[in-house]
Amino acid sequence: MVMDGDVPVVESGGATDFAYGDKDNYLPAKVSRTLHDGDQVKLGGVTLTAHKTPGHTRGCTTWTMVTQQKGVDRNVVIVGGWSPNPGFRLVDKPGQLASYPGIAADFAHTFDVLRALPCDIFLGAHGAYFNMLPKLTRSATEGPSVWIDPEGYKRSIAEKQKSYEAELAKQKAG
């Protein structure tokens, strides 16, 4: 299952990736289900909702789900990606187009989506997104409450958006 914007990349084995198509190829895979924003995936007793948060890739996906902790519903957000990798071109320049048409608008949309998602437990595609290692260390003595981090989620979004906007301004200035 892959979000609509990333299906061609997965099925080409990475060859059509806007940033790494000539570098990081892998065996092509047939996508059996194309996901769209808001689609749900059920795994056992868990329902995950896919949110299209493009920019990092055209079909970057942030997942949400609800879990219970001591009988209390907790909103979980698993961020897929929220920043441009080094070398991403966010704006067109003479002789050099943006990495893909609409990438800057996609990132703006992503930050709008992320800010709107209710979050109690903040996770991500990379442990650094949500301070995984420090939380793992703390959880040994403090227990599972270390994973409840809505303020860390909001702070991380604000930091990543500020960093993105600085890069966008830098590229616009040329």
C-alpha positions in Angstrom: 0.0 0.0 0.0 1.4 3.3 -1.1 0.1 6.9 -1.1 -0.9 8.0 -4.6 1.9 10.4 -5.2 4.6 7.7 -4.6 3.1 4.8 -6.6 5.2 5.5 -9.8 8.4 5.7 -7.8 7.8 2.4 -6.0 6.7 0.7 -9.2 9.8 2.0 -11.0 12.2 0.8 -8.3 13.0 4.4 -7.4 14.1 5.3 -11.0 11.4 8.0 -11.2 12.1 9.6 -7.9 12.5 13.3 -8.3 15.6 13.6 -6.1 17.3 10.2 -6.1 16.2 8.5 -9.3 19.7 8.1 -10.6 21.2 7.0 -7.3 19.1 4.8 -5.0 17.3 2.3 -7.1 15.8 -0.9 -5.8 13.8 -3.8 -7.2 10.5 -2.5 -8.5 7.4 -3.5 -6.5 3.8 -3.8 -7.7 1.6 -1.6 -5.5 -1.5 -3.6 -4.6 -3.4 -0.7 -3.1 -3.1 3.0 -3.9 -3.9 5.1 -0.9 -5.5 8.5 -1.0 -5.7 11.1 1.7 -7.9 9.9 4.5 -7.9 6.2 3.6 -7.8 3.8 6.4 -5.8 0.6 6.8 -6.8 -2.0 9.3 -4.2 -4.2 10.9 -5.6 -6.6 13.5 -7.6 -4.4 15.8 -5.9 -1.2 14.9 -7.1 1.3 12.3 -4.6 3.6 10.8 -5.6 6.7 8.8 -3.3 7.9 6.0 -2.8 11.6 5.7 -1.0 12.9 2.5 1.8 15.2 3.7 3.8 15.7 0.5 7.0 17.6 -0.1 9.6 15.2 1.4 8.2 12.9 -1.3 5.2 13.5 -3.6 3.2 10.9 -1.6 4.7 11.3 1.8 2.3 9.8 4.3 1.7 10.7 8.0 -0.3 8.1 9.9 -2.7 8.6 12.7 -4.4 6.1 15.0 -6.1 6.0 18.4 -4.8 3.8 21.2 -5.8 3.4 24.8 -3.6 4.0 27.8 -5.1 3.1 31.1 -8.6 3.4 29.6 -8.0 6.8 28.1 -8.0 7.3 24.3 -4.7 8.7 23.0 -4.2 10.2 19.5 -1.1 8.9 17.9 0.6 10.8 15.0 3.4 9.1 13.1 5.1 11.8 10.9 6.3 10.5 7.6 8.5 13.5 6.6 8.4 17.3 7.0 11.5 18.8 5.6 13.4 19.0 2.3 16.5 16.9 2.0 19.7 18.6 1.0 19.6 19.5 -2.7 15.8 19.8 -2.9 15.0 22.8 -5.1 11.9 24.5 -3.8 11.6 27.3 -6.4 12.2 27.6 -10.2 15.3 29.5 -11.2 16.6 30.3 -14.7 17.9 27.1 -16.1 16.9 25.1 -13.0 13.4 24.1 -12.2 12.1 23.2 -8.7 12.6 19.5 -7.8 9.0 19.0 -8.9 6.2 21.4 -9.8 4.3 22.5 -6.7 6.8 21.3 -4.1 6.7 24.5 -2.1 2.9 24.5 -2.0 3.0 20.8 -1.0 5.2 21.6 2.0 2.9 24.5 3.0 0.0 22.0 2.9 1.9 19.5 4.9 2.5 21.9 7.8 -1.2 22.9 7.7 -2.2 19.2 7.9 0.3 18.4 10.7 -0.8 21.4 12.8 -4.5 20.3 12.5 -3.9 16.7 13.7 -4.7 16.0 17.3 -1.7 14.5 19.0 -1.0 12.9 22.3 1.7 10.4 21.3 4.2 11.7 18.8 6.2 9.2 16.7 7.8 9.4 13.3 9.5 7.7 10.4 12.9 8.5 12.0 13.5 8.3 15.8 15.2 11.8 15.7 11.8 13.3 14.8 10.4 12.6 18.2 13.5 12.2 20.5 13.1 8.4 20.6 16.4 7.5 22.3 16.0 10.0 25.2 12.4 8.9 25.6 13.5 5.2 25.7 16.0 6.0 28.3 13.5 8.0 30.4 10.8 5.3 30.0 12.9 2.9 32.0 12.4 5.0 35.2 9.4 7.2 34.3 7.3 4.6 32.5 5.1 5.0 29.4 4.0 8.6 30.2 7.2 9.9 28.5 5.6 9.1 25.2 2.7 11.5 25.8 4.2 14.6 24.2 1.7 16.9 22.5 3.8 20.0 23.3 6.9 18.3 21.8 4.8 17.6 18.7 3.7 21.2 18.3 7.2 22.5 19.0 8.7 20.2 16.4 6.3 21.3 13.8 7.0 24.9 14.5 10.8 24.3 14.4 10.6 22.3 11.1 8.3 24.9 9.5 10.6 27.7 10.5 13.6 25.8 9.1 11.7 25.1 5.9 10.6 28.7 5.5 14.2 29.9 6.0 15.4 27.5 3.2 12.5 28.6 1.0 13.4 32.3 1.5 17.1 31.6 0.9 16.3 29.9 -2.4 13.9 32.6 -3.5 16.6 35.2 -2.8 18.9 33.2 -5.0 
